[in-house]
Amino acid sequence: MAEYLAPALHGADIVDTVQANGLELAYEQFGYDDDPALILIMGLGTQLTGWPDAFCRALADTGLRVIRFDNRDIGLSSKIHAARGYDSARQAFFKSLTGREIQAAYSLEDMAEDTIGLLVALGIRRAHLVGASMGGMIAQIVAATRPARVASLTSIMSTSGARKLPRGRLKILLRLGKAPKSRDKDVIAAHLAKTMTMISSPKIGRSFHDWEAEIRRTVERSYYPAGMARQTLAVLSATPRDELLATVRCPALIIHGAADPLLPVKHGRATAKALAHARYEEVRGMGHDLPPRLLPRFVDWISELVHEAEAHSAARSSRQQNQSANERKKRE
């Protein structure tokens, strides 16, 4: 049974779980069931809380049913206890440098099916997708392989995975594979906060102490590094999506930071170039994060894309109905 909460800046209207693609997925909803659905897909090792409450509420206030969820292997969603027939994250990283095949516990395509399962479980026929980083990769796959399910695509600080795109800074890639020195919550929070300050927006992002406080809250909700390691394998073993993206026909928005050290800005440009109908927004000073001061701008861009797509769809539906009515009259 869904738990309905009073609308507020902090906290969702619905907090619940659903059975989807053979898994239990934890999700939260802001806004009303009758509004167009907007699904937020978060990135590697990040819980649904990575989408700030205020951001979700602001999107809902534009007339959207905003749903954020925990991917498999993270947060309060199902953990994948697969038999150990896959590489470690360290093995996979070095295999990726030499082009060797990576043995993963599951793929990004499997995670895309989780998103479809969520839509089915919630009775959503068609949705607008917003993905950040790994979430953007998942959203791209859903848009390309299930076009009837996707009304628009927003890909933030993500990549098409095209070959020859530049790698992130080696220092940062190695840092991502480094574990905290203990399971103490304060040690974990400090370790992850340092990592985030290395990849986030250098001047407009959160401070170390802000990251530390936020991460401590997420650690208290859930901390499962094994899941992050398996998600890493899914990313590293993914095939390029540039040719796949060329088949996407829904309207798209690509947002990328000019100062992203993890997925350099050429990744955002390449993603936009691969799509037939994409608006590209390159943000000066933005790294690999969602800086609070930029979120109002993102809300404007996303809501504009979604509502334009909805208006276009409604107009097309009206034309089709009128055409059908005219054809019936001719037959009569």
Backbone hydrogen bonds in HBPLUS format (Angstrom, degrees):
<---DONOR---> <-ACCEPTOR-->    atom                        ^
c    i                          cat <-CA-CA->   ^        H-A-AA   ^      H-
h    n   atom  resd res      DA  || num        DHA   H-A  angle D-A-AA Bond
n    s   type  num  typ     dist DA aas  dist angle  dist       angle   num
A0003-GLU N   A0015-VAL O   3.41 MM  12  5.41 158.7  2.46 132.8 138.7     1
A0015-VAL N   A0003-GLU O   3.26 MM  12  5.41 141.8  2.42 133.7 144.6     2
A0005-LEU N   A0013-ASP O   2.83 MM   8  4.70 154.6  1.90 124.4 132.1     3
A0013-ASP N   A0029-GLN O   2.76 MM  16  5.69 142.6  1.90 151.7 164.0     4
A0014-ILE N   A0029-GLN O   3.10 MM  15  4.91 150.6  2.19 138.1 140.6     5
A0029-GLN N   A0014-ILE O   2.85 MM  15  4.91 154.6  1.91 136.5 143.5     6
A0016-ASP N   A0027-TYR O   3.09 MM  11  5.69 173.8  2.10 160.7 162.4     7
A0027-TYR N   A0016-ASP O   2.93 MM  11  5.69 174.3  1.93 155.8 157.0     8
A0018-VAL N   A0025-LEU O   2.99 MM   7  5.47 149.9  2.09 143.0 151.8     9
A0025-LEU N   A0018-VAL O   2.89 MM   7  5.47 160.9  1.92 161.4 165.2    10
A0020-ALA N   A0023-LEU O   2.72 MM   3  5.21 160.4  1.76 149.5 156.2    11
A0023-LEU N   A0020-ALA O   2.86 MM   3  5.21 158.6  1.90 114.9 122.2    12
A0078-SER N   A0024-GLU O   2.87 MM  54  5.30 149.8  1.96 158.2 162.8    13
A0070-ASP N   A0026-ALA O   2.95 MM  44  5.59 158.0  2.00 155.6 161.9    14
A0028-GLU N   A0068-ARG O   2.85 MM  40  5.50 153.9  1.92 163.4 169.4    15
A0068-ARG N   A0028-GLU O   3.00 MM  40  5.50 157.2  2.06 156.0 162.4    16
A0030-PHE N   A0066-VAL O   2.77 MM  36  5.04 158.4  1.82 150.1 157.3    17
A0066-VAL N   A0030-PHE O   2.83 MM  36  5.04 148.5  1.93 165.8 164.5    18
A0035-ASP N   A0032-TYR O   3.21 MM   3  5.67 160.1  2.25 113.5 119.3    19
A0065-ARG N   A0036-PRO O   2.80 MM  29  5.66 175.7  1.80 146.2 147.7    20
A0128-HIS N   A0037-ALA O   2.89 MM  91  6.15 168.8  1.90 153.2 156.7    21
A0038-LEU N   A0065-ARG O   2.80 MM  27  5.85 164.0  1.82 152.1 149.4    22
A0067-ILE N   A0038-LEU O   2.87 MM  29  6.14 166.4  1.88 167.3 167.2    23
A0039-ILE N   A0128-HIS O   2.80 MM  89  6.19 159.6  1.84 168.3 173.8    24
A0130-VAL N   A0039-ILE O   2.86 MM  91  6.06 156.2  1.91 173.3 168.2    25
A0040-LEU N   A0067-ILE O   2.81 MM  27  6.05 169.5  1.82 165.2 166.2    26
A0041-ILE N   A0130-VAL O   2.76 MM  89  6.11 164.4  1.78 161.5 166.0    27
A0132-ALA N   A0041-ILE O   3.05 MM  91  6.48 156.0  2.11 171.1 177.9    28
A0046-THR N   A0043-GLY O   3.17 MM   3  5.64 159.5  2.21 137.9 134.5    29
A0050-GLY N   A0047-GLN O   2.86 MM   3  5.70 163.9  1.88 125.6 129.4    30
A0051-TRP N   A0048-LEU O   3.08 MM   3  5.99 170.6  2.08 123.7 126.4    31
A0055-PHE N   A0052-PRO O   3.10 MM   3  5.22 122.0  2.45 100.6 114.9    32
A0056-CYS N   A0052-PRO O   3.05 MM   4  6.41 163.2  2.08 158.8 162.8    33
A0057-ARG N   A0053-ASP O   2.82 MM   4  6.06 164.3  1.84 159.4 164.2    34
A0058-ALA N   A0054-ALA O   2.91 MM   4  5.97 155.8  1.97 140.1 147.0    35
A0059-LEU N   A0055-PHE O   3.06 MM   4  6.31 156.3  2.12 148.0 153.7    36
A0060-ALA N   A0056-CYS O   2.95 MM   4  6.20 158.8  2.00 148.1 154.4    37
A0061-ASP N   A0057-ARG O   2.88 MM   4  6.10 145.6  2.00 146.6 156.2    38
A0062-THR N   A0059-LEU O   3.05 MM   3  5.40 154.9  2.12 106.4 114.4    39
A0063-GLY N   A0060-ALA O   2.92 MM   3  5.39 158.5  1.96 116.5 120.9    40
A0064-LEU N   A0060-ALA O   3.33 MM   4  4.52 151.6  2.42 107.2 115.4    41
A0073-ASP N   A0078-SER O   2.77 MM   5  5.83 170.8  1.78 163.2 160.0    42
A0077-SER N   A0074-ILE O   3.27 MM   3  6.03 156.0  2.33 146.3 146.6    43
A0085-GLY N   A0083-ALA O   2.65 MM   2  5.74 123.1  1.97 120.7 103.4    44
A0087-ASP N   A0103-GLN O   2.82 MM  16  5.38 160.9  1.86 142.7 145.7    45
A0092-ALA N   A0088-SER O   2.92 MM   4  6.16 164.6  1.95 155.8 160.2    46
A0093-PHE N   A0089-ALA O   2.95 MM   4  6.13 152.1  2.03 144.0 151.2    47
A0094-PHE N   A0090-ARG O   3.21 MM   4  6.52 165.9  2.23 153.6 155.3    48
A0095-LYS N   A0091-GLN O   2.91 MM   4  6.13 151.3  1.99 149.0 158.1    49
A0096-SER N   A0092-ALA O   2.86 MM   4  6.03 148.6  1.96 146.1 154.4    50
A0098-THR N   A0095-LYS O   3.11 MM   3  5.37 137.6  2.29 102.0 113.4    51
A0099-GLY N   A0095-LYS O   2.93 MM   4  6.00 111.9  2.40 143.9 161.9    52
A0100-ARG N   A0095-LYS O   3.02 MM   5  4.96 142.7  2.16 144.8 142.6    53
A0110-ASP N   A0107-SER O   3.12 MM   3  5.12 124.1  2.44  93.4 106.8    54
A0111-MET N   A0107-SER O   3.20 MM   4  6.61 151.3  2.29 141.1 148.5    55
A0112-ALA N   A0108-LEU O   2.81 MM   4  6.11 141.3  1.95 143.2 154.9    56
A0113-GLU N   A0109-GLU O   3.04 MM   4  6.34 146.9  2.15 140.7 148.7    57
A0114-ASP N   A0110-ASP O   3.13 MM   4  6.54 134.2  2.35 135.4 147.8    58
A0115-THR N   A0111-MET O   3.24 MM   4  6.65 148.3  2.35 141.7 148.3    59
A0115-THR N   A0112-ALA O   3.09 MM   3  5.17 117.8  2.50  95.4 109.7    60
A0116-ILE N   A0112-ALA O   3.10 MM   4  6.53 157.1  2.16 148.1 154.0    61
A0117-GLY N   A0113-GLU O   2.82 MM   4  6.01 155.1  1.88 143.6 151.1    62
A0118-LEU N   A0114-ASP O   2.89 MM   4  6.20 144.6  2.01 145.1 154.6    63
A0119-LEU N   A0115-THR O   3.09 MM   4  6.47 157.0  2.15 149.3 154.4    64
A0120-VAL N   A0116-ILE O   2.97 MM   4  6.30 162.7  2.00 154.8 159.2    65
A0121-ALA N   A0117-GLY O   2.90 MM   4  6.06 163.8  1.93 148.2 152.8    66
A0122-LEU N   A0118-LEU O   3.01 MM   4  6.17 146.6  2.12 147.3 155.8    67
A0124-ILE N   A0119-LEU O   2.85 MM   5  4.91 165.3  1.87 151.1 149.3    68
A0123-GLY N   A0120-VAL O   3.10 MM   3  5.08 158.7  2.14 103.1 109.5    69
A0127-ALA N   A0149-ARG O   2.85 MM  22  6.23 160.9  1.89 151.8 151.9    70
A0151-ALA N   A0127-ALA O   2.77 MM  24  5.56 166.6  1.79 137.6 142.1    71
A0129-LEU N   A0152-SER O   2.96 MM  23  6.21 168.7  1.97 156.0 152.9    72
A0154-THR N   A0129-LEU O   2.79 MM  25  6.11 145.1  1.91 150.2 161.4    73
A0131-GLY N   A0154-THR O   2.89 MM  23  6.32 162.2  1.92 164.7 167.8    74
A0156-ILE N   A0131-GLY O   2.83 MM  25  6.08 172.0  1.84 169.0 170.9    75
A0135-GLY N   A0132-ALA O   2.79 MM   3  4.66 136.4  1.97 139.9 126.7    76
A0133-SER N   A0156-ILE O   2.86 MM  23  6.20 164.9  1.88 168.4 171.5    77
A0136-GLY N   A0133-SER O   2.92 MM   3  5.10 130.3  2.17 101.9 115.4    78
A0137-MET N   A0133-SER O   3.23 MM   4  6.72 147.0  2.35 146.4 155.2    79
A0137-MET N   A0134-MET O   3.05 MM   3  5.05 118.0  2.45  94.4 109.5    80
A0138-ILE N   A0134-MET O   3.02 MM   4  6.40 157.6  2.07 151.9 157.5    81
A0139-ALA N   A0135-GLY O   2.92 MM   4  6.10 161.0  1.95 144.4 149.8    82
A0140-GLN N   A0136-GLY O   2.91 MM   4  6.08 152.2  1.99 144.5 151.9    83
A0141-ILE N   A0137-MET O   3.14 MM   4  6.44 155.8  2.20 146.7 152.1    84
A0142-VAL N   A0138-ILE O   3.04 MM   4  6.38 161.1  2.08 154.5 159.5    85
A0143-ALA N   A0139-ALA O   2.93 MM   4  6.12 165.2  1.96 152.3 156.3    86
A0144-ALA N   A0140-GLN O   3.00 MM   4  6.19 149.9  2.09 145.7 153.7    87
A0145-THR N   A0141-ILE O   2.88 MM   4  5.96 160.4  1.92 153.6 158.8    88
A0146-ARG N   A0142-VAL O   2.80 MM   4  5.38 149.7  1.89 146.6 152.1    89
A0149-ARG N   A0146-ARG O   2.92 MM   3  5.54 154.8  1.99 121.0 128.9    90
A0150-VAL N   A0147-PRO O   3.22 MM   3  5.32 154.0  2.29 104.1 111.4    91
A0153-LEU N   A0251-PRO O   3.05 MM  98  6.48 157.0  2.10 152.0 159.2    92
A0253-LEU N   A0153-LEU O   2.81 MM 100  6.31 147.2  1.91 152.8 162.8    93
A0155-SER N   A0253-LEU O   2.88 MM  98  6.34 155.6  1.94 163.3 171.1    94
A0255-ILE N   A0155-SER O   2.99 MM 100  6.34 162.5  2.02 148.6 153.7    95
A0157-MET N   A0255-ILE O   2.79 MM  98  6.17 156.6  1.85 156.5 164.6    96
A0241-ARG N   A0160-SER O   2.72 MM  81  5.08 161.6  1.76 170.7 175.5    97
A0169-ARG N   A0261-PRO O   3.12 MM  92  6.07 157.2  2.18 166.0 172.7    98
A0172-ILE N   A0169-ARG O   2.97 MM   3  5.42 125.4  2.28 108.6 122.0    99
A0173-LEU N   A0169-ARG O   3.00 MM   4  6.35 159.0  2.05 154.2 161.0   100
A0174-LEU N   A0170-LEU O   2.92 MM   4  6.09 161.4  1.95 156.6 160.5   101
A0175-ARG N   A0171-LYS O   3.06 MM   4  6.16 144.3  2.19 131.4 141.6   102
A0176-LEU N   A0172-ILE O   2.97 MM   4  6.25 149.4  2.06 150.3 157.1   103
A0177-GLY N   A0174-LEU O   3.15 MM   3  5.32 135.8  2.36  98.8 110.5   104
A0178-LYS N   A0175-ARG O   3.02 MM   3  5.14 162.6  2.05 108.7 114.1   105
A0188-ILE N   A0184-ASP O   2.91 MM   4  6.18 162.1  1.94 159.5 165.1   106
A0189-ALA N   A0185-LYS O   2.91 MM   4  6.04 163.7  1.94 145.8 150.5   107
A0190-ALA N   A0186-ASP O   2.99 MM   4  6.12 159.7  2.04 143.9 149.2   108
A0191-HIS N   A0187-VAL O   2.94 MM   4  6.08 160.0  1.98 147.9 153.8   109
A0192-LEU N   A0188-ILE O   2.92 MM   4  6.13 172.3  1.93 159.6 160.9   110
A0193-ALA N   A0189-ALA O   2.88 MM   4  5.89 147.9  1.98 141.4 151.1   111
A0194-LYS N   A0190-ALA O   3.05 MM   4  6.23 151.5  2.14 143.8 149.9   112
A0195-THR N   A0191-HIS O   3.17 MM   4  6.53 154.6  2.24 143.2 150.1   113
A0196-MET N   A0192-LEU O   2.91 MM   4  6.20 159.4  1.96 149.0 154.0   114
A0197-THR N   A0193-ALA O   2.99 MM   4  6.23 152.7  2.07 146.5 153.3   115
A0198-MET N   A0194-LYS O   3.20 MM   4  6.42 135.1  2.41 138.9 150.1   116
A0198-MET N   A0195-THR O   3.07 MM   3  5.21 132.5  2.31  98.1 111.3   117
A0199-ILE N   A0195-THR O   3.30 MM   4  6.70 137.6  2.49 143.6 154.3   118
A0199-ILE N   A0196-MET O   3.22 MM   3  5.29 130.5  2.48  96.7 108.7   119
A0200-SER N   A0196-MET O   2.85 MM   4  5.71 138.5  2.02 151.9 162.0   120
A0288-HIS N   A0199-ILE O   2.73 MM  89  5.44 167.0  1.75 156.6 154.2   121
A0205-GLY N   A0201-SER O   3.19 MM   4  4.54 133.5  2.42 122.1 121.7   122
A0211-TRP N   A0207-SER O   2.97 MM   4  6.26 164.2  2.00 155.8 159.7   123
A0212-GLU N   A0208-PHE O   2.85 MM   4  6.06 158.2  1.89 149.5 156.4   124
A0213-ALA N   A0209-HIS O   3.03 MM   4  6.18 160.6  2.07 144.0 147.9   125
A0214-GLU N   A0210-ASP O   3.02 MM   4  6.22 163.7  2.04 149.9 154.7   126
A0215-ILE N   A0211-TRP O   2.80 MM   4  5.91 168.6  1.81 158.3 161.7   127
A0216-ARG N   A0212-GLU O   2.97 MM   4  6.06 150.6  2.06 142.5 150.4   128
A0217-ARG N   A0213-ALA O   3.34 MM   4  6.60 150.1  2.43 140.6 146.9   129
A0218-THR N   A0214-GLU O   3.19 MM   4  6.60 152.3  2.27 144.8 152.5   130
A0219-VAL N   A0215-ILE O   2.86 MM   4  6.08 154.4  1.92 153.4 160.4   131
A0220-GLU N   A0216-ARG O   3.09 MM   4  6.28 149.5  2.19 141.3 148.8   132
A0221-ARG N   A0217-ARG O   3.17 MM   4  6.47 138.8  2.35 137.3 148.0   133
A0221-ARG N   A0218-THR O   3.12 MM   3  4.99 124.3  2.44  90.1 104.6   134
A0222-SER N   A0218-THR O   2.90 MM   4  6.20 162.5  1.93 153.0 156.9   135
A0227-GLY N   A0224-TYR O   3.08 MM   3  5.68 136.1  2.28 114.9 124.8   136
A0229-ALA N   A0225-PRO O   3.01 MM   4  6.31 153.4  2.08 149.9 156.9   137
A0230-ARG N   A0226-ALA O   3.11 MM   4  6.41 153.9  2.18 143.5 149.6   138
A0231-GLN N   A0227-GLY O   2.89 MM   4  6.16 154.0  1.96 149.6 157.4   139
A0232-THR N   A0228-MET O   2.89 MM   4  6.09 148.0  1.99 143.7 152.6   140
A0233-LEU N   A0229-ALA O   3.19 MM   4  6.56 146.7  2.31 140.6 148.2   141
A0234-ALA N   A0230-ARG O   3.17 MM   4  6.54 150.1  2.27 142.0 149.5   142
A0235-VAL N   A0231-GLN O   3.08 MM   4  6.46 150.8  2.16 149.2 156.5   143
A0236-LEU N   A0232-THR O   2.89 MM   4  6.14 170.7  1.90 157.5 159.8   144
A0237-SER N   A0233-LEU O   2.90 MM   4  5.88 146.7  2.02 145.9 153.6   145
A0238-ALA N   A0235-VAL O   3.23 MM   3  5.31 160.2  2.27 104.7 110.6   146
A0245-LEU N   A0241-ARG O   2.77 MM   4  5.92 156.8  1.82 158.1 163.8   147
A0247-THR N   A0244-LEU O   3.05 MM   3  5.68 161.5  2.09 115.3 121.2   148
A0248-VAL N   A0245-LEU O   3.06 MM   3  5.32 160.2  2.10 110.6 116.8   149
A0252-ALA N   A0277-HIS O   2.87 MM  25  6.00 142.1  2.02 164.9 167.2   150
A0279-ARG N   A0252-ALA O   2.88 MM  27  6.21 155.8  1.93 139.9 145.3   151
A0254-ILE N   A0279-ARG O   2.81 MM  25  6.15 166.7  1.82 168.5 171.3   152
A0281-GLU N   A0254-ILE O   2.78 MM  27  6.07 168.3  1.80 173.6 177.4   153
A0256-HIS N   A0281-GLU O   3.07 MM  25  6.53 157.8  2.12 159.3 163.0   154
A0283-VAL N   A0256-HIS O   2.82 MM  27  6.10 164.3  1.84 153.7 159.2   155
A0260-ASP N   A0257-GLY O   3.38 MM   3  5.27 156.1  2.45 110.2 107.2   156
A0258-ALA N   A0283-VAL O   2.91 MM  25  5.71 171.8  1.92 138.3 139.2   157
A0259-ALA N   A0286-MET O   2.90 MM  27  5.28 141.4  2.05 147.0 150.3   158
A0267-HIS N   A0264-PRO O   2.83 MM   3  5.89 166.4  1.85 138.4 141.3   159
A0268-GLY N   A0265-VAL O   3.05 MM   3  5.38 122.4  2.40 106.1 119.0   160
A0269-ARG N   A0265-VAL O   3.17 MM   4  6.54 164.3  2.19 155.7 159.9   161
A0270-ALA N   A0266-LYS O   2.92 MM   4  5.98 155.8  1.98 141.0 147.6   162
A0271-THR N   A0267-HIS O   3.04 MM   4  6.19 151.7  2.12 142.3 149.7   163
A0272-ALA N   A0268-GLY O   3.07 MM   4  6.33 165.0  2.09 153.2 156.1   164
A0273-LYS N   A0269-ARG O   2.96 MM   4  6.15 155.9  2.01 146.3 153.6   165
A0274-ALA N   A0270-ALA O   3.01 MM   4  6.16 142.1  2.16 141.7 150.7   166
A0275-LEU N   A0272-ALA O   3.25 MM   3  5.43 146.0  2.38 101.7 111.0   167
A0286-MET N   A0283-VAL O   3.34 MM   3  5.70 166.2  2.36 126.5 127.4   168
A0294-LEU N   A0291-PRO O   2.89 MM   3  5.48 152.5  1.97 121.2 129.8   169
A0295-LEU N   A0292-PRO O   3.20 MM   3  5.33 147.7  2.31 102.9 112.0   170
A0297-ARG N   A0294-LEU O   3.00 MM   3  5.44 123.2  2.34 110.9 124.8   171
A0298-PHE N   A0294-LEU O   3.10 MM   4  6.47 152.9  2.18 148.4 156.9   172
A0299-VAL N   A0295-LEU O   2.85 MM   4  6.10 157.8  1.90 157.4 163.0   173
A0300-ASP N   A0296-PRO O   3.11 MM   4  6.35 157.3  2.16 144.1 149.2   174
A0301-TRP N   A0297-ARG O   3.03 MM   4  6.34 164.3  2.06 151.6 155.3   175
A0302-ILE N   A0298-PHE O   2.86 MM   4  5.99 173.8  1.87 158.9 160.7   176
A0303-SER N   A0299-VAL O   2.91 MM   4  5.85 165.7  1.93 148.9 153.7   177
A0304-GLU N   A0300-ASP O   2.98 MM   4  5.96 152.4  2.06 142.1 150.1   178
A0305-LEU N   A0301-TRP O   3.05 MM   4  6.28 161.7  2.09 147.0 151.5   179
A0306-VAL N   A0302-ILE O   2.92 MM   4  6.17 168.4  1.93 157.5 160.4   180
A0307-HIS N   A0303-SER O   2.92 MM   4  5.96 170.8  1.93 149.8 152.8   181
A0308-GLU N   A0304-GLU O   3.01 MM   4  6.00 152.7  2.09 144.8 152.3   182
A0309-ALA N   A0305-LEU O   2.99 MM   4  6.16 155.0  2.06 145.4 152.6   183
A0310-GLU N   A0306-VAL O   2.86 MM   4  6.16 152.9  1.94 148.7 156.9   184
A0311-ALA N   A0307-HIS O   2.95 MM   4  6.08 156.7  2.00 140.7 146.7   185
A0312-HIS N   A0308-GLU O   2.93 MM   4  6.12 159.0  1.97 147.0 152.9   186
A0313-SER N   A0309-ALA O   2.93 MM   4  6.09 156.4  1.99 145.1 151.7   187
A0314-ALA N   A0310-GLU O   2.89 MM   4  6.10 157.0  1.95 148.4 154.6   188
A0315-ALA N   A0311-ALA O   2.95 MM   4  6.15 158.1  2.00 148.1 153.8   189
A0316-ARG N   A0312-HIS O   2.97 MM   4  6.17 157.9  2.02 146.8 152.9   190
A0317-SER N   A0313-SER O   2.91 MM   4  6.11 156.7  1.97 146.6 153.1   191
A0318-SER N   A0314-ALA O   2.94 MM   4  6.15 152.5  2.01 144.2 151.7   192
A0319-ARG N   A0315-ALA O   2.98 MM   4  6.26 154.6  2.04 146.8 153.2   193
A0320-GLN N   A0316-ARG O   2.98 MM   4  6.23 157.2  2.04 148.0 154.2   194
A0321-GLN N   A0317-SER O   2.95 MM   4  6.19 154.0  2.01 146.7 153.7   195
A0322-ASN N   A0318-SER O   2.94 MM   4  6.17 157.7  1.99 147.8 153.9   196
A0323-GLN N   A0319-ARG O   2.88 MM   4  6.08 155.2  1.94 147.1 154.3   197
A0324-SER N   A0320-GLN O   2.91 MM   4  6.12 156.1  1.96 145.2 151.6   198
A0325-ALA N   A0321-GLN O   2.90 MM   4  6.13 155.6  1.96 145.8 152.7   199
A0326-ASN N   A0322-ASN O   2.91 MM   4  6.14 156.7  1.97 147.5 153.7   200
A0327-GLU N   A0323-GLN O   2.97 MM   4  6.19 154.3  2.04 146.0 153.0   201
A0328-ARG N   A0324-SER O   2.99 MM   4  6.25 149.7  2.08 145.2 153.2   202
A0329-LYS N   A0325-ALA O   3.05 MM   4  6.33 155.0  2.11 146.4 152.9   203
A0330-LYS N   A0326-ASN O   3.04 MM   4  6.32 152.6  2.12 145.9 153.0   204
A0331-ARG N   A0327-GLU O   3.11 MM   4  6.36 151.6  2.19 142.8 149.9   205
A0332-GLU N   A0328-ARG O   3.00 MM   4  6.26 146.0  2.12 145.1 154.5   206
